[in-house]
Amino acid sequence: ESISKILQVTGASFEEFLAFVSRSSARYPSRILPLLKLKDAAKKKAFDSEGRPACKTWGRLSFPDLGDDGAFALEITGGKGSPMFADGAVIVVSPQAKLKRGDLVVVKVKSGCSVKRLSKRTAKKLELKALDGEGAAETLERGAVDWVARIVWVRH
């Protein structure tokens, strides 16, 4: 049941999960990912104009290499991942990962970052749902979104 939840949250197939957990550090090197608290991701200087970590205050997290140089980690704070992620959970996001309906994503807008479920994406709009499934879907114009990245891994 726990593995099923992991697969559901990450969107990974069982084969991808097995490949990930069976990697040895000798064959698959780890890399250091930038790590920041989600509440600090709203700061103007936290990301560059292309959505990459830019601030010197970012921490570091050793993580298996995802093959995505833009991947970074965010620590859930302020209940922003509730009810799926508790405060202190670390999510690894991949800006390069292909987005599909139902993915868990982090969305950065001028007012900050939030963790949502992608409901629909068009060339002009994003439709997002709260993680608790309550309330109406939120629709954002693509121009109002600084970036959106898929959550590819979670450490509770």
C-alpha positions as YAML, in Angstrom:
chain: A
units: angstrom
residues:
- id: 1
  name: GLU
  ca: [0.00, 0.00, 0.00]
- id: 2
  name: SER
  ca: [2.84, 2.44, 0.77]
- id: 3
  name: ILE
  ca: [4.49, 1.77, -2.58]
- id: 4
  name: SER
  ca: [1.15, 2.31, -4.30]
- id: 5
  name: LYS
  ca: [0.88, 5.72, -2.62]
- id: 6
  name: ILE
  ca: [4.43, 6.60, -3.70]
- id: 7
  name: LEU
  ca: [3.64, 5.66, -7.30]
- id: 8
  name: GLN
  ca: [0.42, 7.67, -7.21]
- id: 9
  name: VAL
  ca: [2.09, 10.79, -5.78]
- id: 10
  name: THR
  ca: [5.13, 10.70, -8.05]
- id: 11
  name: GLY
  ca: [3.40, 9.52, -11.21]
- id: 12
  name: ALA
  ca: [6.16, 6.95, -11.69]
- id: 13
  name: SER
  ca: [5.55, 3.48, -13.07]
- id: 14
  name: PHE
  ca: [6.45, 0.46, -10.95]
- id: 15
  name: GLU
  ca: [9.39, -0.24, -13.25]
- id: 16
  name: GLU
  ca: [10.70, 3.32, -12.82]
- id: 17
  name: PHE
  ca: [10.36, 2.97, -9.06]
- id: 18
  name: LEU
  ca: [12.28, -0.32, -9.04]
- id: 19
  name: ALA
  ca: [15.03, 1.16, -11.19]
- id: 20
  name: PHE
  ca: [15.27, 4.16, -8.89]
- id: 21
  name: VAL
  ca: [15.52, 2.21, -5.61]
- id: 22
  name: SER
  ca: [17.87, -0.45, -6.99]
- id: 23
  name: ARG
  ca: [20.52, 1.97, -8.26]
- id: 24
  name: SER
  ca: [23.90, 1.62, -6.60]
- id: 25
  name: SER
  ca: [25.89, 4.77, -5.96]
- id: 26
  name: ALA
  ca: [28.82, 3.33, -7.91]
- id: 27
  name: ARG
  ca: [26.80, 3.03, -11.11]
- id: 28
  name: TYR
  ca: [24.49, 5.98, -10.66]
- id: 29
  name: PRO
  ca: [26.11, 8.98, -9.03]
- id: 30
  name: SER
  ca: [24.17, 11.34, -6.89]
- id: 31
  name: ARG
  ca: [24.15, 15.06, -7.33]
- id: 32
  name: ILE
  ca: [23.58, 17.95, -5.03]
- id: 33
  name: LEU
  ca: [20.18, 19.58, -5.46]
- id: 34
  name: PRO
  ca: [19.43, 23.10, -4.32]
- id: 35
  name: LEU
  ca: [17.02, 23.01, -1.33]
- id: 36
  name: LEU
  ca: [14.80, 25.84, -0.10]
- id: 37
  name: LYS
  ca: [11.82, 26.13, 2.23]
- id: 38
  name: LEU
  ca: [8.62, 26.60, 0.23]
- id: 39
  name: LYS
  ca: [7.79, 29.82, 2.12]
- id: 40
  name: ASP
  ca: [11.13, 31.32, 1.03]
- id: 41
  name: ALA
  ca: [10.50, 30.47, -2.63]
- id: 42
  name: ALA
  ca: [8.26, 33.55, -2.87]
- id: 43
  name: LYS
  ca: [11.22, 35.87, -2.42]
- id: 44
  name: LYS
  ca: [12.11, 37.86, -5.53]
- id: 45
  name: LYS
  ca: [15.71, 36.70, -5.74]
- id: 46
  name: ALA
  ca: [15.08, 32.99, -5.05]
- id: 47
  name: PHE
  ca: [14.84, 32.18, -8.79]
- id: 48
  name: ASP
  ca: [16.36, 33.66, -11.91]
- id: 49
  name: SER
  ca: [14.29, 34.79, -14.89]
- id: 50
  name: GLU
  ca: [14.17, 31.22, -16.23]
- id: 51
  name: GLY
  ca: [12.89, 29.71, -12.97]
- id: 52
  name: ARG
  ca: [16.20, 28.22, -11.83]
- id: 53
  name: PRO
  ca: [17.42, 28.48, -8.23]
- id: 54
  name: ALA
  ca: [19.53, 31.62, -7.95]
- id: 55
  name: CYS
  ca: [19.81, 32.63, -4.31]
- id: 56
  name: LYS
  ca: [22.91, 31.90, -2.24]
- id: 57
  name: THR
  ca: [20.70, 31.02, 0.74]
- id: 58
  name: TRP
  ca: [19.61, 27.75, -0.87]
- id: 59
  name: GLY
  ca: [20.64, 24.67, 1.12]
- id: 60
  name: ARG
  ca: [21.90, 21.48, -0.42]
- id: 61
  name: LEU
  ca: [20.44, 18.00, -0.65]
- id: 62
  name: SER
  ca: [22.26, 14.91, -1.91]
- id: 63
  name: PHE
  ca: [19.95, 13.02, -4.25]
- id: 64
  name: PRO
  ca: [20.32, 10.41, -7.02]
- id: 65
  name: ASP
  ca: [20.91, 12.07, -10.37]
- id: 66
  name: LEU
  ca: [17.62, 12.53, -12.20]
- id: 67
  name: GLY
  ca: [19.20, 13.56, -15.46]
- id: 68
  name: ASP
  ca: [17.53, 16.96, -15.03]
- id: 69
  name: ASP
  ca: [20.02, 19.73, -14.34]
- id: 70
  name: GLY
  ca: [17.15, 22.05, -13.42]
- id: 71
  name: ALA
  ca: [15.71, 19.82, -10.67]
- id: 72
  name: PHE
  ca: [15.58, 21.25, -7.16]
- id: 73
  name: ALA
  ca: [14.07, 20.45, -3.77]
- id: 74
  name: LEU
  ca: [11.56, 22.35, -1.67]
- id: 75
  name: GLU
  ca: [10.74, 21.73, 1.98]
- id: 76
  name: ILE
  ca: [7.01, 21.96, 2.66]
- id: 77
  name: THR
  ca: [6.20, 24.73, 5.16]
- id: 78
  name: GLY
  ca: [3.17, 26.58, 6.40]
- id: 79
  name: GLY
  ca: [0.74, 23.75, 5.64]
- id: 80
  name: LYS
  ca: [1.00, 24.48, 1.90]
- id: 81
  name: GLY
  ca: [1.14, 20.78, 1.03]
- id: 82
  name: SER
  ca: [-1.70, 19.73, 3.28]
- id: 83
  name: PRO
  ca: [-3.25, 17.19, 3.46]
- id: 84
  name: MET
  ca: [-0.92, 15.20, 1.19]
- id: 85
  name: PHE
  ca: [2.41, 16.50, 2.49]
- id: 86
  name: ALA
  ca: [3.19, 17.34, 6.10]
- id: 87
  name: ASP
  ca: [5.34, 20.29, 7.07]
- id: 88
  name: GLY
  ca: [8.97, 19.19, 6.85]
- id: 89
  name: ALA
  ca: [8.42, 16.87, 3.88]
- id: 90
  name: VAL
  ca: [10.88, 17.49, 1.04]
- id: 91
  name: ILE
  ca: [9.64, 17.42, -2.53]
- id: 92
  name: VAL
  ca: [11.91, 17.20, -5.55]
- id: 93
  name: VAL
  ca: [10.57, 19.03, -8.57]
- id: 94
  name: SER
  ca: [11.61, 18.82, -12.20]
- id: 95
  name: PRO
  ca: [10.89, 21.80, -14.41]
- id: 96
  name: GLN
  ca: [11.83, 19.68, -17.45]
- id: 97
  name: ALA
  ca: [9.44, 16.81, -16.66]
- id: 98
  name: LYS
  ca: [6.51, 16.52, -19.03]
- id: 99
  name: LEU
  ca: [3.25, 17.63, -17.41]
- id: 100
  name: LYS
  ca: [0.07, 15.62, -17.69]
- id: 101
  name: ARG
  ca: [-3.39, 15.83, -16.20]
- id: 102
  name: GLY
  ca: [-3.47, 14.73, -12.57]
- id: 103
  name: ASP
  ca: [0.20, 15.49, -11.87]
- id: 104
  name: LEU
  ca: [1.17, 17.07, -8.58]
- id: 105
  name: VAL
  ca: [2.94, 20.31, -9.37]
- id: 106
  name: VAL
  ca: [4.50, 23.36, -7.79]
- id: 107
  name: VAL
  ca: [3.30, 26.59, -9.37]
- id: 108
  name: LYS
  ca: [5.20, 29.86, -8.97]
- id: 109
  name: VAL
  ca: [3.33, 33.11, -9.37]
- id: 110
  name: LYS
  ca: [4.30, 36.61, -8.18]
- id: 111
  name: SER
  ca: [2.70, 36.04, -4.76]
- id: 112
  name: GLY
  ca: [4.59, 32.80, -4.11]
- id: 113
  name: CYS
  ca: [4.63, 29.06, -4.69]
- id: 114
  name: SER
  ca: [1.84, 26.59, -4.11]
- id: 115
  name: VAL
  ca: [1.45, 22.84, -4.41]
- id: 116
  name: LYS
  ca: [-1.52, 21.80, -6.55]
- id: 117
  name: ARG
  ca: [-2.88, 19.06, -8.79]
- id: 118
  name: LEU
  ca: [-2.85, 19.87, -12.50]
- id: 119
  name: SER
  ca: [-6.36, 19.53, -13.81]
- id: 120
  name: LYS
  ca: [-6.01, 20.95, -17.31]
- id: 121
  name: ARG
  ca: [-3.40, 22.80, -19.36]
- id: 122
  name: THR
  ca: [-3.90, 24.73, -22.57]
- id: 123
  name: ALA
  ca: [-1.67, 27.15, -24.45]
- id: 124
  name: LYS
  ca: [-3.25, 30.04, -22.56]
- id: 125
  name: LYS
  ca: [-4.40, 28.68, -19.19]
- id: 126
  name: LEU
  ca: [-3.65, 26.30, -16.35]
- id: 127
  name: GLU
  ca: [-6.45, 24.76, -14.34]
- id: 128
  name: LEU
  ca: [-5.37, 23.62, -10.87]
- id: 129
  name: LYS
  ca: [-7.08, 21.86, -8.00]
- id: 130
  name: ALA
  ca: [-6.30, 21.99, -4.30]
- id: 131
  name: LEU
  ca: [-4.67, 18.85, -2.89]
- id: 132
  name: ASP
  ca: [-7.64, 18.21, -0.62]
- id: 133
  name: GLY
  ca: [-9.93, 18.13, -3.66]
- id: 134
  name: GLU
  ca: [-12.23, 20.70, -2.05]
- id: 135
  name: GLY
  ca: [-13.49, 23.80, -3.76]
- id: 136
  name: ALA
  ca: [-13.60, 24.85, -7.36]
- id: 137
  name: ALA
  ca: [-10.64, 24.53, -9.67]
- id: 138
  name: GLU
  ca: [-8.41, 27.60, -9.92]
- id: 139
  name: THR
  ca: [-7.72, 28.89, -13.42]
- id: 140
  name: LEU
  ca: [-4.55, 30.89, -14.06]
- id: 141
  name: GLU
  ca: [-3.58, 32.68, -17.24]
- id: 142
  name: ARG
  ca: [-0.22, 31.33, -18.48]
- id: 143
  name: GLY
  ca: [1.16, 34.88, -18.45]
- id: 144
  name: ALA
  ca: [0.54, 35.09, -14.68]
- id: 145
  name: VAL
  ca: [2.57, 31.93, -14.05]
- id: 146
  name: ASP
  ca: [6.34, 32.33, -13.62]
- id: 147
  name: TRP
  ca: [6.87, 28.56, -13.88]
- id: 148
  name: VAL
  ca: [5.29, 25.20, -13.14]
- id: 149
  name: ALA
  ca: [7.24, 22.05, -12.28]
- id: 150
  name: ARG
  ca: [6.15, 18.46, -11.70]
- id: 151
  name: ILE
  ca: [6.82, 16.84, -8.35]
- id: 152
  name: VAL
  ca: [8.93, 13.77, -9.09]
- id: 153
  name: TRP
  ca: [9.84, 12.58, -5.60]
- id: 154
  name: VAL
  ca: [8.82, 13.05, -1.98]
- id: 155
  name: ARG
  ca: [10.65, 12.40, 1.28]
- id: 156
  name: HIS
  ca: [8.21, 12.48, 4.20]
...
